[in-house]
Structures are given as structure tokens and as C-alpha cells.
């Protein structure tokens, strides 16, 4: 009887211990299986790596590389993923820049700058910098000594109309041949000998003639730029400022555009700054025309969503 009791006790003890060893073995075997047989693989959706059949949106990461890969990737893998992301971000940035540059270029399609020798200097600058978006479609109709006063002179050997297709033409006739839909007018430096008010009146007459000949054409006034402090002209920078103020007001009143370049070229005394003047008079340097370029670019930026 005593032997039976001992045997029974041993049997019960054995049966109670077996599940513990079994559970321990399952736990250890499961852990070993997880870490060796099936290593953890980062989910594509949280790392941004490409998976066939999955869209870019599905692959978009929701956190940083460190957050999504902590405890699962090696340092080398994390570094590689960071480099991949940086490359993709740079490609996206370059693509966005290219698309934006194209919009700036298209903004100036069928647009023409009209003006005098200072505007001609801008045309020369544009010809040397044609890869910039601003200049890829912008055209020019300029001539030395051109002004709103002599724009109505009869065409002759002494007149100063811009030359188009090898001959002098009235600006409105040239603009029609050019297919112009938007003009940027720069006048004043060959006009203000007659005073600000007289020049404003002639300017309005000039614009009205172009609008009559080309209905629906858009107008943008480019401010008359200042002159050097020792320039020998029959007017001064106070006259230019008064003239620009009137033209800016008329532009706002009539729904025309206005580009203020003048204020960007002043020195501390309100004259054309030395670094922007090429002849101690009215003509300008490459540095000045870089300012023009920026002003035109900013104008386009501000009006990209306007009806062309």
C-alpha cells in the first residue's frame, strides 16, 4: 500500500512538471523561430520603399526613418533609407522648380517690352541671359531716343520709330505683326523735358492708340528709372518721382499693371546709385538689369493666376 502511495505521488508530480517544461520549450522555440527563421522585415507602407503594385501614396511614410525602423533595421540600412529619401526629395524639388520656371516662361508669351535706349539695354541683357524663364518668351521693341512724344512722328530718315522686319514702323503696326497680347511700356527719360503733366498726357494718348489698333491688349507700365546725381538733363529725380506717382495712380485706375523698378535703384539721396549707372547719366549697368530681371520675375509670380 505504501509503495502504491509513493508511485501515485511520483506520477502526479511528473504530470504536473511536464506542462511546465512543455510551455518553456514552446516559448523558447517560438522566440528562436521568430528571430532566426522569420526575421522582421520593415513594412513598405511605413518606409517609403517601392513595392510592385503599390501606389506612391500607399508607400508614403508617416513618420521619420528612426521612428519606423527603430529596433528592426541596422544602422547601415537606416542610413541607406535616409539617403534614398533625401534623393527623392531633391528630385521632387527639382521637378517643382522646373514646372514653376515653365509657368514663368509661359506668362511672358506674346509679351513685348517697348521703350527707349534704357529699355534697349534690358533687351541686350536679355539676349545674354536667354536661359532664364523671364526671357524665354519675352520680346522687345525698342530704339535709342524713342519716346511717347516722337512715337507719332511721320516715318522718315529722321524719325526714331523702332525697327521691325528691317524697317521703321509705328509701334502699333509692329505689335500687330508680332502678335502682341501684353505690352510693358518704359518711357519718360526722353520725354520729361516737357514736364510731368505734359508727358502723362502724351503717354495716355500713346496707350489709347495702341488699344485702338489692338483691342483687348494688356498694358503694364514700367516705372521711369532715376538718373545719376550729376546727369545733365532738363529735369531731375523729383520730376521723375512725380511722373511715376501719376502713372502708378493711372495704372491702378485703369486696371493696368505697374512694375516699380525705380525705387530699387535709388541711392541714399534718391538718385540712381553709382553701381547701377554706366555713364554718370541715365544708362545702366548689368547689375541694374539684374534688378529689372528680378522685378519682372516677381511681377509674373504675383500674376500667374490672372487671366492671360
Backbone torsions as a table, in degrees:
resi	resn	phi	psi	omega
1	UNK	NA	-42.9	179.3
2	UNK	-63.1	-36.8	179.1
3	UNK	-66.7	-37.3	178.6
4	UNK	-64.5	-41.4	-179.1
5	UNK	-62.9	-42.4	178.8
6	UNK	-64.4	-42.9	179.2
7	UNK	-61.9	-41.5	179.9
8	UNK	-64.5	-41.1	179.6
9	UNK	-62.7	-42.8	178.3
10	UNK	-62.5	-40.4	-179.4
11	UNK	-63.5	-43.6	-178.9
12	UNK	-64.5	-41.4	-180.0
13	UNK	-63.5	-42.7	179.5
14	UNK	-62.4	-45.3	-179.7
15	UNK	-63.4	-32.2	-179.8
16	UNK	-76.8	-28.2	-179.0
17	UNK	-80.4	-35.1	-176.6
18	UNK	-53.6	-49.0	180.0
19	UNK	-58.4	-33.4	-180.0
20	UNK	-65.6	-46.8	177.2
21	UNK	-62.5	-38.8	-179.4
22	UNK	-63.8	-46.0	179.3
23	UNK	-62.3	-42.6	178.3
24	UNK	-61.1	-44.8	179.1
25	UNK	-62.8	-42.2	179.3
26	UNK	-63.0	-41.3	-178.9
27	UNK	-64.9	-46.4	179.8
28	UNK	-66.3	-43.5	179.9
29	UNK	-64.2	-39.0	179.4
30	UNK	-65.7	-41.9	179.3
31	UNK	-64.7	-42.1	179.1
32	UNK	-66.2	-35.6	-179.4
33	UNK	-68.0	-39.8	-178.9
34	UNK	-67.1	-41.0	-174.1
35	UNK	-84.0	-21.5	-176.8
36	UNK	-113.5	-50.0	-175.7
37	UNK	-71.5	-39.5	179.9
38	UNK	-126.8	82.1	179.8
39	UNK	-64.2	148.3	-178.6
40	UNK	-65.6	132.5	178.8
41	UNK	-116.5	125.8	-179.3
42	UNK	-61.6	138.0	-179.1
43	UNK	-70.0	137.1	-178.8
44	UNK	-60.9	-39.6	-176.7
45	UNK	-63.4	-22.2	-177.3
46	UNK	-105.0	-1.4	-179.0
47	UNK	-116.8	-14.9	179.6
48	UNK	85.4	2.2	177.6
49	UNK	-73.3	150.6	-176.7
50	UNK	-75.6	132.7	173.9
51	UNK	-125.5	125.2	179.7
52	UNK	-53.7	134.6	177.3
53	UNK	84.7	0.0	179.8
54	UNK	-112.2	131.3	-177.0
55	UNK	-72.9	165.5	-179.8
56	UNK	-62.2	-35.8	179.2
57	UNK	-62.9	-39.1	178.7
58	UNK	-66.8	-26.5	-177.5
59	UNK	-90.4	-1.6	-175.2
60	UNK	-69.3	126.5	-179.2
61	UNK	-71.3	150.7	179.4
62	UNK	-106.3	-8.7	179.9
63	UNK	-144.4	-177.7	178.6
64	UNK	-73.9	162.9	178.3
65	UNK	-57.9	-41.3	-177.7
66	UNK	-64.2	-38.2	-178.7
67	UNK	-69.4	-40.0	-173.4
68	UNK	-85.8	-14.5	-176.0
69	UNK	-118.5	1.9	-176.6
70	UNK	-56.8	125.7	176.5
71	UNK	82.3	0.5	-177.2
72	UNK	-122.8	-26.2	-178.1
73	UNK	-113.4	155.9	172.7
74	UNK	-77.7	163.5	178.3
75	UNK	-59.8	-35.7	179.0
76	UNK	-64.9	-40.7	179.2
77	UNK	-67.4	-40.0	178.2
78	UNK	-63.0	-44.0	178.7
79	UNK	-61.2	-43.1	179.4
80	UNK	-62.2	-41.0	179.1
81	UNK	-65.9	-39.8	176.6
82	UNK	-61.9	-40.3	178.4
83	UNK	-66.1	-39.7	177.6
84	UNK	-62.0	-43.5	-179.6
85	UNK	-65.2	-42.6	179.3
86	UNK	-61.3	-40.6	179.3
87	UNK	-64.7	-44.7	179.9
88	UNK	-64.1	-41.3	178.4
89	UNK	-63.2	-39.6	178.7
90	UNK	-66.0	-39.8	178.2
91	UNK	-65.0	-40.4	177.7
92	UNK	-64.3	-40.6	179.2
93	UNK	-63.3	-44.0	-180.0
94	UNK	-64.4	-39.0	179.0
95	UNK	-65.5	-42.2	178.1
96	UNK	-63.8	-40.4	177.9
97	UNK	-62.6	-41.9	-179.6
98	UNK	-64.5	-42.2	179.7
99	UNK	-66.4	-38.6	179.3
100	UNK	-68.1	-41.0	177.6
101	UNK	-60.9	-37.9	178.8
102	UNK	-64.5	-37.4	178.4
103	UNK	-65.0	-41.2	177.9
104	UNK	-62.8	-44.0	179.3
105	UNK	-60.4	-46.0	-178.2
106	UNK	-66.9	-29.1	179.6
107	UNK	-59.1	-35.1	-177.0
108	UNK	-93.6	9.8	175.4
109	UNK	-64.1	137.6	-179.7
110	UNK	62.9	26.2	177.6
111	UNK	-109.8	143.8	-175.7
112	UNK	-134.8	132.4	172.4
113	UNK	-91.3	127.2	179.7
114	UNK	-116.8	135.3	177.4
115	UNK	173.9	-161.1	-171.6
116	UNK	-99.6	-153.1	-176.8
117	UNK	-66.5	-31.1	177.2
118	UNK	-68.5	-39.6	174.4
119	UNK	-67.8	-33.0	175.4
120	UNK	-62.9	-37.0	175.5
121	UNK	-61.2	-37.0	176.6
122	UNK	-67.3	-36.7	176.7
123	UNK	-62.8	-41.9	178.7
124	UNK	-64.6	-41.4	177.9
125	UNK	-61.9	-42.6	179.7
126	UNK	-62.6	-39.4	179.7
127	UNK	-62.7	-31.6	179.7
128	UNK	-87.2	-5.9	-178.3
129	UNK	-133.7	40.3	-172.7
130	UNK	-66.2	-12.6	-179.3
131	UNK	-79.0	-16.6	178.5
132	UNK	-69.5	141.3	-177.4
133	UNK	-53.6	-37.2	-178.0
134	UNK	-57.0	-35.3	-171.4
135	UNK	-99.9	-0.2	-175.0
136	UNK	-71.0	-25.8	179.1
137	UNK	-126.6	-12.6	-178.0
138	UNK	-69.4	133.5	179.7
139	UNK	-111.7	167.7	-176.7
140	UNK	-134.5	141.7	175.5
141	UNK	-136.1	87.8	-171.1
142	UNK	-134.6	161.5	174.8
143	UNK	-161.7	144.4	176.2
144	UNK	-58.1	133.9	177.7
145	UNK	73.7	6.6	177.7
146	UNK	-70.0	145.3	-179.2
147	UNK	-157.7	168.2	178.0
148	UNK	-71.9	-20.6	178.1
149	UNK	-76.3	-43.1	-178.2
150	UNK	-90.1	1.3	179.7
151	UNK	-65.1	-19.1	-178.2
152	UNK	-102.3	2.4	179.0
153	UNK	-64.3	148.8	174.0
154	UNK	-62.6	142.0	-179.6
155	UNK	-71.3	125.4	-179.0
156	UNK	-158.5	-175.9	178.3
157	UNK	-68.3	-17.1	-179.1
158	UNK	-101.9	-8.4	-178.8
159	UNK	-77.0	164.2	-174.3
160	UNK	-123.8	40.4	177.7
161	UNK	-76.9	149.3	176.3
162	UNK	-59.7	147.1	-179.9
163	UNK	-95.9	127.9	177.7
164	UNK	-135.2	135.3	-176.5
165	UNK	54.1	37.8	173.3
166	UNK	83.7	4.7	-179.4
167	UNK	-147.4	157.1	175.8
168	UNK	-67.6	138.1	175.0
169	UNK	-142.2	154.9	168.2
170	UNK	-62.9	143.4	-174.4
171	UNK	-55.7	-41.1	-177.8
172	UNK	-64.4	-32.0	177.0
173	UNK	-71.9	-41.6	177.4
174	UNK	-63.6	-42.1	-178.5
175	UNK	-61.7	-38.3	177.7
176	UNK	-63.5	-42.3	179.1
177	UNK	-67.3	-29.9	180.0
178	UNK	-80.8	-10.4	-178.0
179	UNK	70.8	32.6	-175.8
180	UNK	-67.7	136.8	175.4
181	UNK	-120.2	-11.3	-178.9
182	UNK	-150.8	128.4	178.6
183	UNK	-119.4	146.7	176.9
184	UNK	-117.3	107.5	-171.7
185	UNK	-98.5	133.0	177.7
186	UNK	-128.3	105.9	179.6
187	UNK	-139.2	169.8	174.6
188	UNK	131.0	-41.1	-174.4
189	UNK	-69.9	-20.5	174.5
190	UNK	-107.6	12.7	-175.1
191	UNK	-122.3	-29.9	-167.5
192	UNK	-71.7	-2.3	170.1
193	UNK	-58.9	-25.0	-179.2
194	UNK	-89.9	2.8	-179.8
195	UNK	93.1	157.3	-176.6
196	UNK	-64.7	-47.8	-176.0
197	UNK	-63.2	-44.9	179.8
198	UNK	-62.4	-39.3	-179.1
199	UNK	-69.4	-38.9	176.8
200	UNK	-59.2	-44.6	179.9
201	UNK	-61.8	-42.2	179.9
202	UNK	-68.9	-36.4	178.2
203	UNK	-61.1	-44.9	179.5
204	UNK	-64.4	-37.0	176.8
205	UNK	-64.0	-40.5	179.4
206	UNK	-63.1	-46.8	-179.9
207	UNK	-64.7	-41.3	-179.6
208	UNK	-61.2	-38.9	179.5
209	UNK	-64.5	-42.6	179.3
210	UNK	-65.1	-41.2	179.2
211	UNK	-66.3	-33.4	177.3
212	UNK	-66.4	-41.4	-177.6
213	UNK	-78.8	-29.5	-178.6
214	UNK	-131.7	81.4	-178.3
215	UNK	-58.4	137.9	176.6
216	UNK	87.6	-3.1	-179.7
217	UNK	-66.3	142.2	179.8
218	UNK	-89.7	146.2	-176.0
219	UNK	-120.3	132.2	169.9
220	UNK	-131.8	126.3	178.8
221	UNK	-89.0	129.7	173.1
222	UNK	-99.9	125.1	-175.2
223	UNK	-58.5	145.1	175.6
224	UNK	-70.5	130.6	-175.1
225	UNK	-82.2	155.5	-177.6
226	UNK	-72.1	170.0	178.4
227	UNK	-113.1	161.9	-178.8
228	UNK	-67.8	154.7	-173.6
229	UNK	-60.7	-27.8	-178.8
230	UNK	-107.7	15.9	-179.8
231	UNK	-62.6	137.6	-179.1
232	UNK	-94.9	83.1	179.1
233	UNK	-124.8	165.8	-179.7
234	UNK	-86.0	10.2	179.2
235	UNK	-145.2	171.7	-179.8
236	UNK	-129.8	-174.7	-176.6
237	UNK	-70.9	-22.2	173.9
238	UNK	-65.6	-39.6	177.2
239	UNK	-63.4	-42.1	179.3
240	UNK	-62.9	-42.6	179.7
241	UNK	-64.0	-40.0	178.5
242	UNK	-65.4	-41.8	178.6
243	UNK	-63.3	-46.7	-179.9
244	UNK	-62.7	-37.1	179.0
245	UNK	-62.4	-41.7	178.7
246	UNK	-67.1	-42.3	-178.8
247	UNK	-68.4	-35.3	176.9
248	UNK	-64.8	-41.5	179.1
249	UNK	-65.2	-41.8	178.9
250	UNK	-66.4	-35.8	177.5
251	UNK	-62.8	-45.6	178.7
252	UNK	-64.2	-39.4	-178.7
253	UNK	-67.2	-34.8	-175.2
254	UNK	-99.8	0.5	-179.3
255	UNK	76.3	24.5	176.3
256	UNK	-90.7	160.3	173.8
257	UNK	-80.5	163.7	178.3
258	UNK	-147.6	128.5	177.8
259	UNK	-115.9	115.6	-179.5
260	UNK	-90.8	97.2	174.6
261	UNK	-94.5	-31.8	-174.0
262	UNK	-52.8	-47.9	-174.8
263	UNK	-64.9	-18.9	-179.8
264	UNK	-83.4	-11.6	-174.1
265	UNK	-108.5	-0.6	-178.3
266	UNK	-72.6	148.9	167.1
267	UNK	-92.2	-171.4	-175.9
268	UNK	-66.6	-16.3	-179.1
269	UNK	-102.3	2.8	177.4
270	UNK	86.2	18.5	176.5
271	UNK	-108.3	171.4	174.1
272	UNK	-63.2	121.7	-176.5
273	UNK	-62.6	148.1	-175.0
274	UNK	-56.2	-42.3	-176.4
275	UNK	-70.1	-11.1	-179.6
276	UNK	-105.5	-1.0	-177.5
277	UNK	-109.9	132.1	-176.3
278	UNK	-99.5	-12.1	-173.0
279	UNK	-143.8	17.3	-177.0
280	UNK	56.9	31.1	179.3
281	UNK	-138.4	-108.9	-176.6
282	UNK	-117.8	-16.0	-173.2
283	UNK	-83.2	159.6	-164.7
284	UNK	-125.3	161.3	-176.0
285	UNK	-92.2	173.3	175.4
286	UNK	-59.5	-38.8	178.5
287	UNK	-60.3	-37.5	177.7
288	UNK	-65.6	-41.8	-177.4
289	UNK	-72.7	-20.6	169.8
290	UNK	-65.3	-35.9	175.2
291	UNK	-64.2	-43.0	176.3
292	UNK	-57.6	-48.6	-179.2
293	UNK	-55.8	-47.0	179.8
294	UNK	-62.2	-40.4	-179.2
295	UNK	-64.7	-42.1	178.0
296	UNK	-66.1	-40.5	179.4
297	UNK	-63.3	-43.9	179.2
298	UNK	-65.8	-35.5	177.2
299	UNK	-62.9	-43.9	177.4
300	UNK	-62.0	-43.7	179.0
301	UNK	-54.6	-43.0	-175.9
302	UNK	-73.9	-17.5	-174.1
303	UNK	-122.4	16.2	-177.6
304	UNK	-59.4	-31.2	-176.6
305	UNK	-94.6	3.2	175.7
306	UNK	-71.8	158.1	171.8
307	UNK	-68.9	124.3	-176.8
308	UNK	-66.7	NA	NA
